Each structure stands twice: as C-alpha cells, then as structure tokens.
Amino acid sequence: MIQKHKKQPLNFLKYIGPGLLVTVGFIDPGNWASNIAAGSGYGYQLLWMVTLSTIMLILLQHNAAHLGIVTGLCLSEAASTYINRILKNIILSTAMLASIATAMAEILGGAIALQMLFSILVIVLFCTFTNAYRRIEKLIILFVSLIGFSFLFEICIAGIDWKQAAIGWVKPSFPAHSMPVIMSVLGAVVMPHNLFLHSEIIQSRQWSLADDAVIQKQL
C-alpha cells in the first residue's frame, strides 16, 4: 500500500508533461508584448478578452490532445487523412508559415534570454532539434514554475484594483482603437500553432490504440 501511494505522484507527473511543454509556447515575447500593451493602454478594460480566449484555449487544447490520444494522429496528419486535398493544403500551408514566423521570435527570444542568464546557447539548440520530450520536461517544469511564482509575486506587490479587475474580466468593452490589441491578445492566448504541437507531443507517451482501456486511461 505504501509503495502504491508513493507511485501516484510520479504517475501524475507522467501525464502532465506534454501539457507543461505546450505551456512554454504561451510564455513567448508576442504574448508578453500583447498583454503589456493591453494593460498599459487600456487598464482593466480588455481583461474580458483574456477570459474569453482562455476558455477557447482550454476547449481547443482539450480537443487537440484527445485527437492525438484516440486516433494516434497529430493535427496535421488528421488533416491530411480526413480533409480534401485542396483545403488541406491551404490549412497546412498557412499553419506552417504561421508556425515559422512564431518560432523565429520564440527561438530568438529564448536564445537572447539564455545568453543573458547563462551565456550558453546549447540548451536552445538541444530544445529546438531534439524530439526527446521526456529529457527536457523536468527543465521545462522548473522554468515554468519559476515564471509562475514570479507572476504571483508581482501580483502581491502590485497595487491592483480588484473590483475593477473583476468587472473587466466579465464585461466586454471595445475602447477606441483597441481592436488590433484585442486580436493580438486573442492570438497570443489561443496560439493556434500550439494546437498542432499538443496533438503531436501527447503521442510521445506511446500507448496501444487497440486497447480501449488504455485509451480511456490516457483520456
């Protein structure tokens, strides 16, 4: 019984690894710039877009992960299998171009950050070219946790008007000239290219598609 309880936390970590790797995609320069622009320019008025886009994000990422678990296909493979060729080419071509544009900013941002912190670029190259997701999960968990605690610390020391923030979270508002910022926040939170990433990373767990009980456990 004691051994069983000891193994449970470790089993849990095995399942959250892909989600944490996908989380890294949301901690990128574009996301930070969009949210800083929204907060500095419009205060609490655009918090509702964070709420809406987060709900969209949860639903879409949930479906992307389940697609990979149930079918064994990532989003691009599923598109190639189930969508007609012309529409598939349009979808995947635009997705590829968007991913390249986003990856350029993220890789460059990561390289600059690591250079500033550690004066090394080896980790950037390793994370970029390796498919051994399990090897970098612990490192990613460490970095994501550090950033999360930093955000919590900033909230504690910032002078937040919680009443206005609560209103902003649920009340849609469209201040003058805010639409580009609203769209950038939506894209920064949902991040469509991360849907492709999640449906592929989830398959690093390698389960039996023929065993319904195993699929149910993964779900």
Residue pairs with C-beta under 8 A, 6 or more apart in sequence:
14 205
15 205
15 218
17 133
17 134
17 137
17 141
18 65
18 133
18 198
18 201
18 202
18 204
18 205
19 65
19 198
20 137
20 140
20 141
20 144
21 133
21 136
21 137
21 140
21 197
21 201
22 61
22 194
22 197
22 198
22 201
23 140
23 144
24 140
24 143
24 144
25 106
25 191
25 193
25 194
25 197
26 188
26 189
26 191
26 194
27 144
27 147
28 102
28 105
28 106
28 109
28 188
29 105
29 106
29 109
30 102
30 105
30 184
30 187
30 188
31 188
31 189
31 191
33 184
34 181
34 184
34 185
34 187
34 188
35 50
35 185
35 188
37 181
37 184
38 46
38 49
38 181
38 182
38 184
38 185
39 46
41 178
41 181
42 175
42 178
42 181
43 164
43 168
44 161
44 164
44 165
44 167
44 168
45 168
45 173
45 175
45 178
46 168
46 173
46 175
46 178
46 181
46 182
46 185
47 165
47 168
47 169
48 168
48 169
48 170
48 171
48 172
48 173
49 182
49 185
49 186
49 189
50 169
50 185
50 189
51 169
51 170
52 186
53 185
53 186
53 189
53 190
54 189
56 186
56 189
56 190
57 189
57 190
57 191
60 190
60 195
61 194
61 195
61 198
64 75
64 195
64 196
64 198
64 199
65 198
65 199
65 202
66 219
67 73
67 74
67 75
67 78
67 199
68 74
68 75
68 198
68 199
68 200
68 202
68 203
69 202
69 207
69 215
69 218
69 219
70 215
70 219
71 78
71 209
72 203
72 209
73 81
73 199
74 196
74 199
74 200
74 203
75 195
75 196
75 199
75 200
76 92
76 95
76 196
76 200
78 199
79 88
79 91
79 92
80 88
80 92
83 91
95 192
95 193
95 196
98 192
98 193
99 193
99 196
102 191
102 193
103 193
107 124
107 128
110 124
110 127
111 121
111 124
114 120
114 121
114 123
114 124
115 121
123 139
126 136
127 136
130 136
131 204
133 201
133 204
134 204
174 182
205 218
207 214
207 215
207 218
208 214
208 215
209 215
